[in-house]
Amino acid sequence: MKRLFLLLAMVSMAVPALRADPVALFYLTSNPDSIRSFMAHSTQIDLLVPTWYQVDENGLVTGAPDSTVLKKADDDKVPLMPILAMFNKKGFHALSMNPTAQDVMNEAISANASCMVTLAFNSISRILTGSTVTGLPRW
């Protein structure tokens, strides 16, 4: 009987978490159609995940935020979570098998992490206070 009561208590505590509202995540690529879609539907998006930063098979990290998208996200208070992307399957395999290239990529991410941290901080700050930090570095 105690086990049944314990099981029911655990299930009743988990039910509210299962009822959480869904989050509308938008995966933004550099494709003009993707940018137009974000601009048209930004008020319906809960989290913007831009692929502004890319890595190649040699570990070279490139990219920078799109200022138009940043302004629209800021105006509509859409939080950002930029990610590092690679759209080349063969390149991904080459990178995953090359420890030297992985080290190059990791060093670039570590050296320029302030850009992604600044974007994330700005998203949180914008939601809580309405103000942001300026000066985003380019890779």
CORDA-V851050 format. One record per backbone hydrogen bond with DSSP energy under -1.0 kcal/mol. NH is the residue of the N-H (numbers start at 1). CO is the residue of the C=O. Records with the same first field share a line. If there is no record, write none. Layout:
NH = CO + CO
This chain:
5 = 1
6 = 2
7 = 3
8 = 4
9 = 5
10 = 6
11 = 7
12 = 8
13 = 9
14 = 10
15 = 11
18 = 14
20 = 17
26 = 47
28 = 49
35 = 31
36 = 32
37 = 33
38 = 34
39 = 35
40 = 36
41 = 37
42 = 38
44 = 41
45 = 42
46 = 24
47 = 24
48 = 79
49 = 26
51 = 28
53 = 83
54 = 62
55 = 85
56 = 60
59 = 56
62 = 54
70 = 66
71 = 67
72 = 68
73 = 69
74 = 70
75 = 71
76 = 72
78 = 73
81 = 48
83 = 50
85 = 53
92 = 88
93 = 89
94 = 90
95 = 91
96 = 92
97 = 93
98 = 95
102 = 98
103 = 99
104 = 100
105 = 101
106 = 102
107 = 103
108 = 104
109 = 105
110 = 106
111 = 107
112 = 108
115 = 112
117 = 113
118 = 114
119 = 115
120 = 116
121 = 117
122 = 118
123 = 119
124 = 120
125 = 121
126 = 122
127 = 123
128 = 124
129 = 125
130 = 125
139 = 63
